[in-house]
Amino acid sequence: MIRTVVKPDKQNISIRLPKNFVGKQVEVIAFTIEEADKATAIADKPVTHIASEKVLAKDWLTPEEDLAWQDL
């Protein structure tokens, strides 16, 4: 795998590939660093509300809890 970051000064860019890439399918993806940072920030948000649901259910789903909240 080859990974590089470029800052083009025009719309056209070219890449030079190693000889062992010739004749093979090569995927080229272009995105801005800002786009990657936004995607990472979204993906890195913790989902503690899902992770903690089972743990909290142990305390919440009890006859004692039902009794305590029955008048509400």
N, C-alpha and C positions, 0 to 999 in steps of 0.2 A: 504494500500500500504506500502510496505517495501522498503526502499532505503538505500543502504550502498555502501561504497567504500572499495575495498580490493586491496592489492598489493601482488599477489600470488608469491610464491617462486618456484613454479613448474607448470606444465601444468594442472594438475587436481586440482579442488577445489570442495568443497561440501557446501551445504547450509542447514540450519535447518529452517523449516517453522513452523508457528503457526498451531495449531490443526485445526483451522477453514479453512485453506487452503487445507487440505487433501481432496481428491476427486474432487477438482475443477481444471479447467485449469489454469495454472500459466505461465505467459510469463517471460522468463529470457533472458535478453539482455546483451551482454558483448561488451564493447568498451573501448578504452583507453581515458583517460581524454584529451589527446592531440587531439584526433579525435573529441571529443565533443566541445573543444574550437575552433577548425577550423570551424566546422559546425555552431556554434553560431556566430562566427565572420562574416561568409558569410551571415547568416540570418539577422544579425543586421545592415547590411549596409543600409543606407537610400536610398530610391528610389525617390529622389526629382525631378529627371527629369520627372517622370511620374506624381507625385503629382502636379507639378507646370505647367504642360502642359495646363490645362484648364484655369488657372489663367492668364498665359501669352497669351493665345489665345484671351482673351478679349481685350488686347492691340494691338495684332498683326493683328487680323482679322477685320480690319476696313477699310473703304474707304480711310481714311487719310493715313494709312500705305501703302496701295496699290499705292496710288498716289506718296508717297515719294520714293518708290522703283521701280517705273515703268521704269526708265531709266537704270536699271542695268541688 
